[in-house]
């Protein structure tokens, strides 16, 4: 699969799964929130699930997409 040339993480997710795992900075950029919010989500286990690779936190794009779908359906179900 060809990788999009656009470095915007949101464009990567729209075009298909990227060839790499996402960083906390990617998540913050995607959702338009401060980086500290991403870390708080992780501590509280309220955001997309991440995992550690050594001392680094990474996010699987498929898990991020599933998190967004779940949040959207929960929001629509509450309306």
PDB file of N, CA, C and O in Angstrom, chain B, residues numbered from 101:
ATOM      1  N   UNK B 101       0.852  -1.175   0.000  1.00  0.00           N
ATOM      2  CA  UNK B 101       0.000   0.000   0.000  1.00  0.00           C
ATOM      3  C   UNK B 101       0.892   1.230   0.000  1.00  0.00           C
ATOM      4  O   UNK B 101       1.871   1.284   0.744  1.00  0.00           O
ATOM      5  N   UNK B 102       0.575   2.184  -0.798  1.00  0.00           N
ATOM      6  CA  UNK B 102       1.348   3.416  -0.870  1.00  0.00           C
ATOM      7  C   UNK B 102       1.055   4.275   0.346  1.00  0.00           C
ATOM      8  O   UNK B 102      -0.083   4.351   0.809  1.00  0.00           O
ATOM      9  N   UNK B 103       2.097   4.923   0.857  1.00  0.00           N
ATOM     10  CA  UNK B 103       1.945   5.811   2.000  1.00  0.00           C
ATOM     11  C   UNK B 103       1.647   7.208   1.490  1.00  0.00           C
ATOM     12  O   UNK B 103       2.349   7.686   0.598  1.00  0.00           O
ATOM     13  N   UNK B 104       0.619   7.895   2.028  1.00  0.00           N
ATOM     14  CA  UNK B 104       0.342   9.256   1.607  1.00  0.00           C
ATOM     15  C   UNK B 104       1.536  10.149   1.894  1.00  0.00           C
ATOM     16  O   UNK B 104       2.240   9.939   2.881  1.00  0.00           O
ATOM     17  N   UNK B 105       1.775  11.138   1.051  1.00  0.00           N
ATOM     18  CA  UNK B 105       2.900  12.037   1.246  1.00  0.00           C
ATOM     19  C   UNK B 105       2.590  13.111   2.276  1.00  0.00           C
ATOM     20  O   UNK B 105       3.507  13.749   2.792  1.00  0.00           O
ATOM     21  N   UNK B 106       1.311  13.323   2.588  1.00  0.00           N
ATOM     22  CA  UNK B 106       0.905  14.302   3.580  1.00  0.00           C
ATOM     23  C   UNK B 106       1.293  13.782   4.960  1.00  0.00           C
ATOM     24  O   UNK B 106       0.981  12.638   5.293  1.00  0.00           O
ATOM     25  N   UNK B 107       1.975  14.608   5.779  1.00  0.00           N
ATOM     26  CA  UNK B 107       2.404  14.152   7.099  1.00  0.00           C
ATOM     27  C   UNK B 107       1.348  14.397   8.171  1.00  0.00           C
ATOM     28  O   UNK B 107       1.609  14.132   9.345  1.00  0.00           O
ATOM     29  N   UNK B 108       0.181  14.885   7.817  1.00  0.00           N
ATOM     30  CA  UNK B 108      -0.910  15.090   8.762  1.00  0.00           C
ATOM     31  C   UNK B 108      -1.446  13.736   9.193  1.00  0.00           C
ATOM     32  O   UNK B 108      -1.931  12.985   8.348  1.00  0.00           O
ATOM     33  N   UNK B 109      -1.376  13.387  10.502  1.00  0.00           N
ATOM     34  CA  UNK B 109      -1.843  12.072  10.955  1.00  0.00           C
ATOM     35  C   UNK B 109      -3.307  11.803  10.608  1.00  0.00           C
ATOM     36  O   UNK B 109      -3.676  10.658  10.344  1.00  0.00           O
ATOM     37  N   UNK B 110      -4.151  12.851  10.604  1.00  0.00           N
ATOM     38  CA  UNK B 110      -5.554  12.643  10.255  1.00  0.00           C
ATOM     39  C   UNK B 110      -5.679  12.191   8.810  1.00  0.00           C
ATOM     40  O   UNK B 110      -6.514  11.340   8.505  1.00  0.00           O
ATOM     41  N   UNK B 111      -4.870  12.741   7.916  1.00  0.00           N
ATOM     42  CA  UNK B 111      -4.903  12.341   6.513  1.00  0.00           C
ATOM     43  C   UNK B 111      -4.430  10.902   6.363  1.00  0.00           C
ATOM     44  O   UNK B 111      -4.940  10.158   5.525  1.00  0.00           O
ATOM     45  N   UNK B 112      -3.460  10.514   7.172  1.00  0.00           N
ATOM     46  CA  UNK B 112      -2.964   9.138   7.123  1.00  0.00           C
ATOM     47  C   UNK B 112      -4.083   8.178   7.493  1.00  0.00           C
ATOM     48  O   UNK B 112      -4.281   7.167   6.819  1.00  0.00           O
ATOM     49  N   UNK B 113      -4.823   8.486   8.566  1.00  0.00           N
ATOM     50  CA  UNK B 113      -5.907   7.597   8.990  1.00  0.00           C
ATOM     51  C   UNK B 113      -7.023   7.556   7.958  1.00  0.00           C
ATOM     52  O   UNK B 113      -7.602   6.495   7.726  1.00  0.00           O
ATOM     53  N   UNK B 114      -7.337   8.684   7.335  1.00  0.00           N
ATOM     54  CA  UNK B 114      -8.398   8.703   6.317  1.00  0.00           C
ATOM     55  C   UNK B 114      -7.999   7.888   5.095  1.00  0.00           C
ATOM     56  O   UNK B 114      -8.850   7.263   4.462  1.00  0.00           O
ATOM     57  N   UNK B 115      -6.723   7.890   4.762  1.00  0.00           N
ATOM     58  CA  UNK B 115      -6.249   7.207   3.558  1.00  0.00           C
ATOM     59  C   UNK B 115      -6.013   5.717   3.786  1.00  0.00           C
ATOM     60  O   UNK B 115      -5.848   4.974   2.819  1.00  0.00           O
ATOM     61  N   UNK B 116      -5.992   5.275   5.003  1.00  0.00           N
ATOM     62  CA  UNK B 116      -5.716   3.874   5.308  1.00  0.00           C
ATOM     63  C   UNK B 116      -4.735   3.788   6.448  1.00  0.00           C
ATOM     64  O   UNK B 116      -4.246   4.808   6.933  1.00  0.00           O
ATOM     65  N   UNK B 117      -4.450   2.601   6.870  1.00  0.00           N
ATOM     66  CA  UNK B 117      -3.547   2.428   7.996  1.00  0.00           C
ATOM     67  C   UNK B 117      -2.133   2.855   7.624  1.00  0.00           C
ATOM     68  O   UNK B 117      -1.623   2.472   6.571  1.00  0.00           O
ATOM     69  N   UNK B 118      -1.497   3.649   8.489  1.00  0.00           N
ATOM     70  CA  UNK B 118      -0.121   4.056   8.185  1.00  0.00           C
ATOM     71  C   UNK B 118       0.833   2.885   8.355  1.00  0.00           C
ATOM     72  O   UNK B 118       0.484   1.850   8.923  1.00  0.00           O
ATOM     73  N   UNK B 119       2.024   3.073   7.858  1.00  0.00           N
ATOM     74  CA  UNK B 119       3.051   2.047   7.949  1.00  0.00           C
ATOM     75  C   UNK B 119       3.790   2.100   9.283  1.00  0.00           C
ATOM     76  O   UNK B 119       4.789   1.407   9.479  1.00  0.00           O
ATOM     77  N   UNK B 120       3.290   2.929  10.196  1.00  0.00           N
ATOM     78  CA  UNK B 120       3.967   3.066  11.481  1.00  0.00           C
ATOM     79  C   UNK B 120       2.930   3.254  12.587  1.00  0.00           C
ATOM     80  O   UNK B 120       1.778   3.606  12.334  1.00  0.00           O
ATOM     81  N   UNK B 121       3.373   3.008  13.814  1.00  0.00           N
ATOM     82  CA  UNK B 121       2.528   3.292  14.966  1.00  0.00           C
ATOM     83  C   UNK B 121       2.560   4.788  15.235  1.00  0.00           C
ATOM     84  O   UNK B 121       3.518   5.472  14.874  1.00  0.00           O
ATOM     85  N   UNK B 122       1.506   5.294  15.871  1.00  0.00           N
ATOM     86  CA  UNK B 122       1.386   6.716  16.138  1.00  0.00           C
ATOM     87  C   UNK B 122       1.992   7.069  17.490  1.00  0.00           C
ATOM     88  O   UNK B 122       1.984   6.262  18.420  1.00  0.00           O
ATOM     89  N   UNK B 123       2.513   8.281  17.583  1.00  0.00           N
ATOM     90  CA  UNK B 123       3.101   8.773  18.827  1.00  0.00           C
ATOM     91  C   UNK B 123       2.062   9.591  19.598  1.00  0.00           C
ATOM     92  O   UNK B 123       1.026   9.956  19.042  1.00  0.00           O
ATOM     93  N   UNK B 124       2.332   9.879  20.864  1.00  0.00           N
ATOM     94  CA  UNK B 124       1.432  10.771  21.598  1.00  0.00           C
ATOM     95  C   UNK B 124       1.262  12.131  20.902  1.00  0.00           C
ATOM     96  O   UNK B 124       0.175  12.707  20.933  1.00  0.00           O
ATOM     97  N   UNK B 125       2.315  12.638  20.284  1.00  0.00           N
ATOM     98  CA  UNK B 125       2.205  13.900  19.541  1.00  0.00           C
ATOM     99  C   UNK B 125       1.237  13.764  18.369  1.00  0.00           C
ATOM    100  O   UNK B 125       0.465  14.681  18.089  1.00  0.00           O
ATOM    101  N   UNK B 126       1.276  12.631  17.691  1.00  0.00           N
ATOM    102  CA  UNK B 126       0.339  12.389  16.586  1.00  0.00           C
ATOM    103  C   UNK B 126      -1.103  12.415  17.106  1.00  0.00           C
ATOM    104  O   UNK B 126      -1.982  13.007  16.480  1.00  0.00           O
ATOM    105  N   UNK B 127      -1.336  11.777  18.242  1.00  0.00           N
ATOM    106  CA  UNK B 127      -2.680  11.720  18.826  1.00  0.00           C
ATOM    107  C   UNK B 127      -3.143  13.125  19.208  1.00  0.00           C
ATOM    108  O   UNK B 127      -4.283  13.502  18.936  1.00  0.00           O
ATOM    109  N   UNK B 128      -2.264  13.893  19.834  1.00  0.00           N
ATOM    110  CA  UNK B 128      -2.608  15.268  20.217  1.00  0.00           C
ATOM    111  C   UNK B 128      -2.954  16.098  18.983  1.00  0.00           C
ATOM    112  O   UNK B 128      -3.923  16.857  19.001  1.00  0.00           O
ATOM    113  N   UNK B 129      -2.176  15.959  17.917  1.00  0.00           N
ATOM    114  CA  UNK B 129      -2.445  16.689  16.671  1.00  0.00           C
ATOM    115  C   UNK B 129      -3.768  16.248  16.053  1.00  0.00           C
ATOM    116  O   UNK B 129      -4.548  17.079  15.588  1.00  0.00           O
ATOM    117  N   UNK B 130      -4.016  14.949  16.050  1.00  0.00           N
ATOM    118  CA  UNK B 130      -5.231  14.410  15.446  1.00  0.00           C
ATOM    119  C   UNK B 130      -6.494  14.947  16.103  1.00  0.00           C
ATOM    120  O   UNK B 130      -7.453  15.321  15.428  1.00  0.00           O
ATOM    121  N   UNK B 131      -6.477  14.979  17.432  1.00  0.00           N
ATOM    122  CA  UNK B 131      -7.662  15.384  18.179  1.00  0.00           C
ATOM    123  C   UNK B 131      -7.662  16.864  18.550  1.00  0.00           C
ATOM    124  O   UNK B 131      -8.631  17.362  19.123  1.00  0.00           O
ATOM    125  N   UNK B 132      -6.580  17.564  18.225  1.00  0.00           N
ATOM    126  CA  UNK B 132      -6.509  18.991  18.517  1.00  0.00           C
ATOM    127  C   UNK B 132      -6.515  19.296  20.003  1.00  0.00           C
ATOM    128  O   UNK B 132      -7.147  20.254  20.449  1.00  0.00           O
ATOM    129  N   UNK B 133      -5.804  18.470  20.768  1.00  0.00           N
ATOM    130  CA  UNK B 133      -5.726  18.655  22.215  1.00  0.00           C
ATOM    131  C   UNK B 133      -4.259  18.795  22.615  1.00  0.00           C
ATOM    132  O   UNK B 133      -3.369  18.381  21.871  1.00  0.00           O
ATOM    133  N   UNK B 134      -4.004  19.380  23.791  1.00  0.00           N
ATOM    134  CA  UNK B 134      -2.621  19.460  24.265  1.00  0.00           C
ATOM    135  C   UNK B 134      -2.041  18.068  24.519  1.00  0.00           C
ATOM    136  O   UNK B 134      -2.771  17.124  24.821  1.00  0.00           O
ATOM    137  N   UNK B 135      -0.751  17.961  24.395  1.00  0.00           N
ATOM    138  CA  UNK B 135      -0.069  16.687  24.631  1.00  0.00           C
ATOM    139  C   UNK B 135      -0.351  16.167  26.035  1.00  0.00           C
ATOM    140  O   UNK B 135      -0.518  14.962  26.221  1.00  0.00           O
ATOM    141  N   UNK B 136      -0.406  17.046  27.016  1.00  0.00           N
ATOM    142  CA  UNK B 136      -0.686  16.630  28.397  1.00  0.00           C
ATOM    143  C   UNK B 136      -2.040  15.937  28.502  1.00  0.00           C
ATOM    144  O   UNK B 136      -2.201  15.031  29.319  1.00  0.00           O
ATOM    145  N   UNK B 137      -3.009  16.342  27.695  1.00  0.00           N
ATOM    146  CA  UNK B 137      -4.317  15.694  27.698  1.00  0.00           C
ATOM    147  C   UNK B 137      -4.193  14.238  27.261  1.00  0.00           C
ATOM    148  O   UNK B 137      -4.843  13.361  27.830  1.00  0.00           O
ATOM    149  N   UNK B 138      -3.374  13.982  26.270  1.00  0.00           N
ATOM    150  CA  UNK B 138      -3.155  12.605  25.800  1.00  0.00           C
ATOM    151  C   UNK B 138      -2.573  11.764  26.929  1.00  0.00           C
ATOM    152  O   UNK B 138      -2.984  10.620  27.124  1.00  0.00           O
ATOM    153  N   UNK B 139      -1.619  12.319  27.674  1.00  0.00           N
ATOM    154  CA  UNK B 139      -1.030  11.587  28.797  1.00  0.00           C
ATOM    155  C   UNK B 139      -2.055  11.372  29.916  1.00  0.00           C
ATOM    156  O   UNK B 139      -2.059  10.323  30.561  1.00  0.00           O
ATOM    157  N   UNK B 140      -2.922  12.363  30.148  1.00  0.00           N
ATOM    158  CA  UNK B 140      -3.973  12.193  31.160  1.00  0.00           C
ATOM    159  C   UNK B 140      -4.946  11.097  30.739  1.00  0.00           C
ATOM    160  O   UNK B 140      -5.349  10.272  31.560  1.00  0.00           O
ATOM    161  N   UNK B 141      -5.322  11.088  29.468  1.00  0.00           N
ATOM    162  CA  UNK B 141      -6.207  10.022  28.968  1.00  0.00           C
ATOM    163  C   UNK B 141      -5.585   8.656  29.254  1.00  0.00           C
ATOM    164  O   UNK B 141      -6.272   7.726  29.678  1.00  0.00           O
ATOM    165  N   UNK B 142      -4.303   8.551  29.022  1.00  0.00           N
ATOM    166  CA  UNK B 142      -3.630   7.261  29.236  1.00  0.00           C
ATOM    167  C   UNK B 142      -3.643   6.881  30.708  1.00  0.00           C
ATOM    168  O   UNK B 142      -3.934   5.737  31.058  1.00  0.00           O
ATOM    169  N   UNK B 143      -3.326   7.846  31.573  1.00  0.00           N
ATOM    170  CA  UNK B 143      -3.330   7.565  33.014  1.00  0.00           C
ATOM    171  C   UNK B 143      -4.720   7.171  33.508  1.00  0.00           C
ATOM    172  O   UNK B 143      -4.858   6.276  34.341  1.00  0.00           O
ATOM    173  N   UNK B 144      -5.747   7.843  32.991  1.00  0.00           N
ATOM    174  CA  UNK B 144      -7.124   7.579  33.418  1.00  0.00           C
ATOM    175  C   UNK B 144      -7.786   6.454  32.627  1.00  0.00           C
ATOM    176  O   UNK B 144      -8.894   6.026  32.952  1.00  0.00           O
ATOM    177  N   UNK B 145      -7.101   5.978  31.586  1.00  0.00           N
ATOM    178  CA  UNK B 145      -7.624   4.930  30.689  1.00  0.00           C
ATOM    179  C   UNK B 145      -8.944   5.349  30.039  1.00  0.00           C
ATOM    180  O   UNK B 145      -9.883   4.559  29.942  1.00  0.00           O
ATOM    181  N   UNK B 146      -8.995   6.610  29.594  1.00  0.00           N
ATOM    182  CA  UNK B 146     -10.202   7.122  28.950  1.00  0.00           C
ATOM    183  C   UNK B 146     -10.001   7.403  27.468  1.00  0.00           C
ATOM    184  O   UNK B 146     -10.982   7.609  26.753  1.00  0.00           O
ATOM    185  N   UNK B 147      -8.792   7.419  26.996  1.00  0.00           N
ATOM    186  CA  UNK B 147      -8.519   7.716  25.591  1.00  0.00           C
ATOM    187  C   UNK B 147      -8.239   6.456  24.805  1.00  0.00           C
ATOM    188  O   UNK B 147      -8.478   5.348  25.285  1.00  0.00           O
ATOM    189  N   UNK B 148      -7.731   6.624  23.591  1.00  0.00           N
ATOM    190  CA  UNK B 148      -7.389   5.443  22.796  1.00  0.00           C
ATOM    191  C   UNK B 148      -6.313   4.624  23.499  1.00  0.00           C
ATOM    192  O   UNK B 148      -5.415   5.186  24.126  1.00  0.00           O
ATOM    193  N   UNK B 149      -6.398   3.306  23.399  1.00  0.00           N
ATOM    194  CA  UNK B 149      -5.414   2.471  24.085  1.00  0.00           C
ATOM    195  C   UNK B 149      -4.037   2.579  23.439  1.00  0.00           C
ATOM    196  O   UNK B 149      -3.895   2.529  22.217  1.00  0.00           O
ATOM    197  N   UNK B 150      -3.041   2.725  24.282  1.00  0.00           N
ATOM    198  CA  UNK B 150      -1.663   2.779  23.810  1.00  0.00           C
ATOM    199  C   UNK B 150      -0.876   1.642  24.433  1.00  0.00           C
ATOM    200  O   UNK B 150      -1.389   0.906  25.276  1.00  0.00           O
ATOM    201  N   UNK B 151       0.351   1.507  24.020  1.00  0.00           N
ATOM    202  CA  UNK B 151       1.223   0.474  24.571  1.00  0.00           C
ATOM    203  C   UNK B 151       2.646   0.993  24.590  1.00  0.00           C
ATOM    204  O   UNK B 151       2.990   1.940  23.883  1.00  0.00           O
ATOM    205  N   UNK B 152       3.460   0.364  25.403  1.00  0.00           N
ATOM    206  CA  UNK B 152       4.863   0.779  25.530  1.00  0.00           C
ATOM    207  C   UNK B 152       5.774  -0.065  24.648  1.00  0.00           C
ATOM    208  O   UNK B 152       5.628  -1.280  24.519  1.00  0.00           O
ATOM    209  N   UNK B 153       6.706   0.639  24.059  1.00  0.00           N
ATOM    210  CA  UNK B 153       7.845   0.008  23.374  1.00  0.00           C
ATOM    211  C   UNK B 153       9.058   0.594  24.086  1.00  0.00           C
ATOM    212  O   UNK B 153       9.475   1.716  23.800  1.00  0.00           O
ATOM    213  N   UNK B 154       9.619  -0.175  25.012  1.00  0.00           N
ATOM    214  CA  UNK B 154      10.682   0.378  25.847  1.00  0.00           C
ATOM    215  C   UNK B 154      10.102   1.504  26.686  1.00  0.00           C
ATOM    216  O   UNK B 154       9.135   1.301  27.420  1.00  0.00           O
ATOM    217  N   UNK B 155      10.686   2.690  26.580  1.00  0.00           N
ATOM    218  CA  UNK B 155      10.185   3.832  27.341  1.00  0.00           C
ATOM    219  C   UNK B 155       9.224   4.699  26.529  1.00  0.00           C
ATOM    220  O   UNK B 155       8.783   5.744  27.009  1.00  0.00           O
ATOM    221  N   UNK B 156       8.900   4.284  25.321  1.00  0.00           N
ATOM    222  CA  UNK B 156       8.062   5.079  24.427  1.00  0.00           C
ATOM    223  C   UNK B 156       6.630   4.546  24.380  1.00  0.00           C
ATOM    224  O   UNK B 156       6.406   3.336  24.419  1.00  0.00           O
ATOM    225  N   UNK B 157       5.665   5.463  24.296  1.00  0.00           N
ATOM    226  CA  UNK B 157       4.263   5.088  24.152  1.00  0.00           C
ATOM    227  C   UNK B 157       3.903   5.180  22.671  1.00  0.00           C
ATOM    228  O   UNK B 157       4.243   6.151  21.996  1.00  0.00           O
ATOM    229  N   UNK B 158       3.215   4.158  22.182  1.00  0.00           N
ATOM    230  CA  UNK B 158       2.773   4.140  20.787  1.00  0.00           C
ATOM    231  C   UNK B 158       1.316   3.732  20.727  1.00  0.00           C
ATOM    232  O   UNK B 158       0.794   3.107  21.651  1.00  0.00           O
ATOM    233  N   UNK B 159       0.662   4.091  19.633  1.00  0.00           N
ATOM    234  CA  UNK B 159      -0.745   3.791  19.422  1.00  0.00           C
ATOM    235  C   UNK B 159      -0.907   3.104  18.078  1.00  0.00           C
ATOM    236  O   UNK B 159      -0.360   3.548  17.069  1.00  0.00           O
ATOM    237  N   UNK B 160      -1.660   2.019  18.076  1.00  0.00           N
ATOM    238  CA  UNK B 160      -1.967   1.320  16.836  1.00  0.00           C
ATOM    239  C   UNK B 160      -3.088   2.101  16.146  1.00  0.00           C
ATOM    240  O   UNK B 160      -4.128   2.343  16.759  1.00  0.00           O
ATOM    241  N   UNK B 161      -2.900   2.500  14.884  1.00  0.00           N
ATOM    242  CA  UNK B 161      -3.936   3.264  14.182  1.00  0.00           C
ATOM    243  C   UNK B 161      -5.294   2.569  14.169  1.00  0.00           C
ATOM    244  O   UNK B 161      -6.324   3.241  14.213  1.00  0.00           O
ATOM    245  N   UNK B 162      -5.316   1.245  14.109  1.00  0.00           N
ATOM    246  CA  UNK B 162      -6.590   0.513  14.120  1.00  0.00           C
ATOM    247  C   UNK B 162      -7.300   0.699  15.463  1.00  0.00           C
ATOM    248  O   UNK B 162      -8.524   0.822  15.502  1.00  0.00           O
ATOM    249  N   UNK B 163      -6.535   0.720  16.569  1.00  0.00           N
ATOM    250  CA  UNK B 163      -7.125   0.953  17.887  1.00  0.00           C
ATOM    251  C   UNK B 163      -7.656   2.374  18.012  1.00  0.00           C
ATOM    252  O   UNK B 163      -8.707   2.597  18.612  1.00  0.00           O
ATOM    253  N   UNK B 164      -6.933   3.334  17.448  1.00  0.00           N
ATOM    254  CA  UNK B 164      -7.374   4.732  17.478  1.00  0.00           C
ATOM    255  C   UNK B 164      -8.672   4.878  16.692  1.00  0.00           C
ATOM    256  O   UNK B 164      -9.609   5.538  17.139  1.00  0.00           O
ATOM    257  N   UNK B 165      -8.716   4.260  15.524  1.00  0.00           N
ATOM    258  CA  UNK B 165      -9.930   4.314  14.705  1.00  0.00           C
ATOM    259  C   UNK B 165     -11.107   3.676  15.454  1.00  0.00           C
ATOM    260  O   UNK B 165     -12.208   4.227  15.455  1.00  0.00           O
ATOM    261  N   UNK B 166     -10.886   2.525  16.089  1.00  0.00           N
ATOM    262  CA  UNK B 166     -11.950   1.853  16.853  1.00  0.00           C
ATOM    263  C   UNK B 166     -12.414   2.727  18.012  1.00  0.00           C
ATOM    264  O   UNK B 166     -13.606   2.767  18.318  1.00  0.00           O
ATOM    265  N   UNK B 167     -11.478   3.432  18.663  1.00  0.00           N
ATOM    266  CA  UNK B 167     -11.830   4.337  19.755  1.00  0.00           C
ATOM    267  C   UNK B 167     -12.745   5.459  19.248  1.00  0.00           C
ATOM    268  O   UNK B 167     -13.736   5.794  19.896  1.00  0.00           O
ATOM    269  N   UNK B 168     -12.416   6.026  18.109  1.00  0.00           N
ATOM    270  CA  UNK B 168     -13.229   7.110  17.538  1.00  0.00           C
ATOM    271  C   UNK B 168     -14.628   6.590  17.193  1.00  0.00           C
ATOM    272  O   UNK B 168     -15.624   7.247  17.493  1.00  0.00           O
ATOM    273  N   UNK B 169     -14.704   5.426  16.572  1.00  0.00           N
ATOM    274  CA  UNK B 169     -16.004   4.848  16.214  1.00  0.00           C
ATOM    275  C   UNK B 169     -16.829   4.599  17.474  1.00  0.00           C
ATOM    276  O   UNK B 169     -18.025   4.889  17.496  1.00  0.00           O
ATOM    277  N   UNK B 170     -16.205   4.066  18.516  1.00  0.00           N
ATOM    278  CA  UNK B 170     -16.902   3.794  19.775  1.00  0.00           C
ATOM    279  C   UNK B 170     -17.410   5.087  20.395  1.00  0.00           C
ATOM    280  O   UNK B 170     -18.547   5.142  20.863  1.00  0.00           O
ATOM    281  N   UNK B 171     -16.584   6.127  20.404  1.00  0.00           N
ATOM    282  CA  UNK B 171     -16.992   7.414  20.985  1.00  0.00           C
ATOM    283  C   UNK B 171     -18.135   8.031  20.184  1.00  0.00           C
ATOM    284  O   UNK B 171     -19.067   8.596  20.755  1.00  0.00           O
ATOM    285  N   UNK B 172     -18.058   7.919  18.857  1.00  0.00           N
ATOM    286  CA  UNK B 172     -19.122   8.480  18.015  1.00  0.00           C
ATOM    287  C   UNK B 172     -20.430   7.745  18.245  1.00  0.00           C
ATOM    288  O   UNK B 172     -21.483   8.377  18.325  1.00  0.00           O
ATOM    289  N   UNK B 173     -20.386   6.427  18.353  1.00  0.00           N
ATOM    290  CA  UNK B 173     -21.617   5.673  18.554  1.00  0.00           C
ATOM    291  C   UNK B 173     -22.188   5.911  19.953  1.00  0.00           C
ATOM    292  O   UNK B 173     -23.407   5.924  20.124  1.00  0.00           O
ATOM    293  N   UNK B 174     -21.329   6.098  20.949  1.00  0.00           N
ATOM    294  CA  UNK B 174     -21.792   6.389  22.305  1.00  0.00           C
ATOM    295  C   UNK B 174     -22.449   7.774  22.336  1.00  0.00           C
ATOM    296  O   UNK B 174     -23.447   7.976  23.027  1.00  0.00           O
ATOM    297  N   UNK B 175     -21.892   8.711  21.595  1.00  0.00           N
ATOM    298  CA  UNK B 175     -22.433  10.060  21.542  1.00  0.00           C
ATOM    299  C   UNK B 175     -23.804  10.054  20.843  1.00  0.00           C
ATOM    300  O   UNK B 175     -24.739  10.716  21.293  1.00  0.00           O
ATOM    301  N   UNK B 176     -23.910   9.310  19.753  1.00  0.00           N
ATOM    302  CA  UNK B 176     -25.179   9.241  19.013  1.00  0.00           C
ATOM    303  C   UNK B 176     -26.237   8.482  19.818  1.00  0.00           C
ATOM    304  O   UNK B 176     -27.422   8.803  19.728  1.00  0.00           O
ATOM    305  N   UNK B 177     -25.833   7.501  20.587  1.00  0.00           N
ATOM    306  CA  UNK B 177     -26.770   6.738  21.398  1.00  0.00           C
ATOM    307  C   UNK B 177     -27.325   7.538  22.565  1.00  0.00           C
ATOM    308  O   UNK B 177     -28.426   7.263  23.043  1.00  0.00           O
ATOM    309  N   UNK B 178     -26.566   8.528  23.024  1.00  0.00           N
ATOM    310  CA  UNK B 178     -27.007   9.361  24.151  1.00  0.00           C
ATOM    311  C   UNK B 178     -27.931  10.477  23.708  1.00  0.00           C
ATOM    312  O   UNK B 178     -28.611  11.082  24.537  1.00  0.00           O
ATOM    313  N   UNK B 179     -27.967  10.761  22.409  1.00  0.00           N
ATOM    314  CA  UNK B 179     -28.775  11.890  21.912  1.00  0.00           C
ATOM    315  C   UNK B 179     -30.245  11.547  21.828  1.00  0.00           C
ATOM    316  O   UNK B 179     -31.052  12.386  21.429  1.00  0.00           O
TER     317      UNK B 179
END
